[in-house]
Amino acid sequence: MTKQCRTLLATMCLAIFSCGAYAQNKTVAIGYQAPLSGEHAQYGVLFRNSATLAIENFNKSGKLPGVTIQLKFEDSKSDAKEGVNIAKKFSDDQSIVAAIGDFSSGVSMAAAPVYAQNKLAQLSQTASHPDFVKISEYQFRNITTQAYEGPLIANWANANGAKKIAIVAIQNDWGQSVVKYFADAVKANGGEVTETEMFNPGTRDFRSILTKIARSNPDAIYLGSFYEDGSAFLQQKVQMGIKQQVYATSSLYEQKLLDLAGPAANNVYLSTTFLVESPEPHVQAFVKEYEGRYGSKPQMFAAQAFDATNIVLNSIVAAGGANATRAKVRDALAATKDFPGVTGITSFDPKTREPSKILTKLQIQNGKYVLLK
Amino acid sequence: MFDIFFVQQLVNGLSVGFIYALMAIGFTLIFGVLNVVNFAHGEVYMIGAYAGWLSITIFAPPLFVVILVALAIGALAGFGLERIAFKPFRRFRDEASLKSKAMREATLLSSLAISIIVRELAEKIFGSNMQTIPQDYLLLTPIQIGPLSFASGQFLIFGLSIVMLGGLQWLLKRTQVGLSIRAVANNPMGATYVGINTERTIIATFVIGSTLGAAAGLVVGLYQGAIFPAMGFAPGIKAFVAMVMGGLSSIGGAVVCAIILGVAESVTTSFFAQGWGDLVAYVFLVMTLIFFPTGLFGGGRDRV
């Protein structure tokens, strides 16, 4: 045995020994379910990036000495059955004190009863279906829903003098909630909804809908869609010479919309909770760190996941760190108040578990999102 | 209800109909010859759009060069498609195999397989998102005629459909290739016996059909501002419906039916909601199949 070998062996023994010495270093785990393959894989990847970043920062920060937080990430494939299986797996894993996910409302709601039954808190960063948090007291979300956003935009449009508004939204659960909450708020303000048009997912030609809107002659148009449909809509609106002001849902806050739609996107009003260009230092720190590690600027979805992870980490601290139990973490989550996240200051309503945030108003000007005061 | 907006709605419908027609032309040509649905036609359409888009982002040539690139790549794609998905199943030349339903269904599935593989590959390479098209190339320049709004792309799509339809009729009636295509479509065995090179004719059909498909994909992609891997699917379904309504092997019939579908959709949107548009289109299909089982223009199988 050479000297080198002996040194190596000694080091190894020491390493094993020292591990034993730190045995009381407790590991607390967070389960994260999101699609890493399948139709929505791109979102799951963003979530994993953000969650990994948040947890590594937390472990380095030493907020909980002697406790290591571990991230257990599972691929739900954007499939409800898979989501249920993961929820069962997480529930059986006693080291997990809280779960985050899934991406879509559908999968989140499929997994929710399993979490409720096992009394494990579930926080979704994106599930915005109105019924999600109504499933049990174990469901949370940190994304604002249309119940919050719709009236805000309605008031904004009404304050700008638009009384007659046409609504265009995608035909799905989310789109229906866009229409409902916005229309209710417009009517409550004494305004009028001239036309409500739901379009099928995958529609590329909006000219028929635009013609119908032009006939109803509104003061403004409210658009509830994702950026790809939104960009086609805006381009065709300009081509058809329809001049009405467009207000849009926060889902259109996406760099890709500006690339796709070009000048057609100018003047659109919208709101957002996360602004990459925000001057606030903690947002800039997140943007810089994320970009440095993953090579692209974080968008809304990545920021939502970053905040969701941090809210859970915060609740674990509040629930006693090493002694955190599932029940205590749930109660701490429900008590979340004024959490300073990158998507704004977030509070959960202790009863309904609905989040409230401050929405930032934006306008697209010369191909850029510009913050409105 | 019957005001200028209604006329605008008809214009919208016509432009949608011509998009379906562009796709239906190549689709019906291939069906007419082989009597089998080529499920990969939507992917050829997508490949044409991507080829054009790549040439735009790399060289930024004038539009007609971009179309030529799409045509060339479309021809290649058609040739490759025939080689991989259709040719291997024509190895058996005995009469039983030629008449076998299993053989026909085999190419149905192999073309579906190619379609899935190509689409997934495109998603892997380019991502499933829509590609950013430089604004200068978008065929969305507004053209206002009186109170009606048109886009430059609508005229190009209209023109292209007329040129394709006319060119194809000329090709089929006046050229050697076209005559052999019609002969093979009519009776492949008979065509072989009189000395027509069936293999080469089938390849030619695929090349021509796919060239048309690729050009359609590019023009529609630029007109809608939407080039993405799954772009061929929705118009593919409508082109299929138009082909069935038109009598399976009548190209002119498919074009007329595609226009009926487009106008029906937009007029329905005008009176009800957009979601009902597809329903009306399919009601037309069902009614056609009940009252005209061979399609509106399908006299027999001899026409291409």
Chai-1 contact restraints between the chains, C-beta under 6 A:
chainA,res_idxA,chainB,res_idxB,connection_type,confidence,min_distance_angstrom,max_distance_angstrom,comment,restraint_id
A,Q171,B,G275,contact,1.0,0.0,6.0,A-B,restraint_1
A,F199,B,Q274,contact,1.0,0.0,6.0,A-B,restraint_2
A,N200,B,G275,contact,1.0,0.0,6.0,A-B,restraint_3
A,G202,B,A234,contact,1.0,0.0,6.0,A-B,restraint_4
A,R204,B,Q224,contact,1.0,0.0,6.0,A-B,restraint_5
A,R204,B,A226,contact,1.0,0.0,6.0,A-B,restraint_6
A,D205,B,V16,contact,1.0,0.0,6.0,A-B,restraint_7
A,R207,B,N12,contact,1.0,0.0,6.0,A-B,restraint_8
A,S208,B,N12,contact,1.0,0.0,6.0,A-B,restraint_9
A,S208,B,S266,contact,1.0,0.0,6.0,A-B,restraint_10
A,S208,B,T269,contact,1.0,0.0,6.0,A-B,restraint_11
A,I209,B,Q274,contact,1.0,0.0,6.0,A-B,restraint_12
A,T211,B,F5,contact,1.0,0.0,6.0,A-B,restraint_13
A,T211,B,Q8,contact,1.0,0.0,6.0,A-B,restraint_14
A,T211,B,Q9,contact,1.0,0.0,6.0,A-B,restraint_15
A,K212,B,S270,contact,1.0,0.0,6.0,A-B,restraint_16
A,R215,B,F5,contact,1.0,0.0,6.0,A-B,restraint_17
A,E228,B,M130,contact,1.0,0.0,6.0,A-B,restraint_18
A,A232,B,G225,contact,1.0,0.0,6.0,A-B,restraint_19
A,Q235,B,L140,contact,1.0,0.0,6.0,A-B,restraint_20
A,Q235,B,G225,contact,1.0,0.0,6.0,A-B,restraint_21
A,Q239,B,L140,contact,1.0,0.0,6.0,A-B,restraint_22
A,Q239,B,P142,contact,1.0,0.0,6.0,A-B,restraint_23
A,Q239,B,A151,contact,1.0,0.0,6.0,A-B,restraint_24
A,M240,B,S149,contact,1.0,0.0,6.0,A-B,restraint_25
A,G241,B,S149,contact,1.0,0.0,6.0,A-B,restraint_26
A,D259,B,T132,contact,1.0,0.0,6.0,A-B,restraint_27
A,L260,B,T132,contact,1.0,0.0,6.0,A-B,restraint_28
A,G262,B,Q135,contact,1.0,0.0,6.0,A-B,restraint_29
